[in-house]
């Protein structure tokens, strides 16, 4: 993922239900970092790398997913 828009699209693609009404990708990305969609943690002492768990109830696969992403400044 090379930018925030691609990161948000990858995050949304894992979900079985759409986010309606669909906010813009900047809002979704901010909500991801802010913990609106679950606990968001910084990993590996790198302040720009985060992980967010998506529960199996929300994913297309039915399995929980640990979504790792970078905050592009």
Order of alpha helices (4+ residues) and beta strands (2+ residues): alpha-alpha-beta-beta-beta
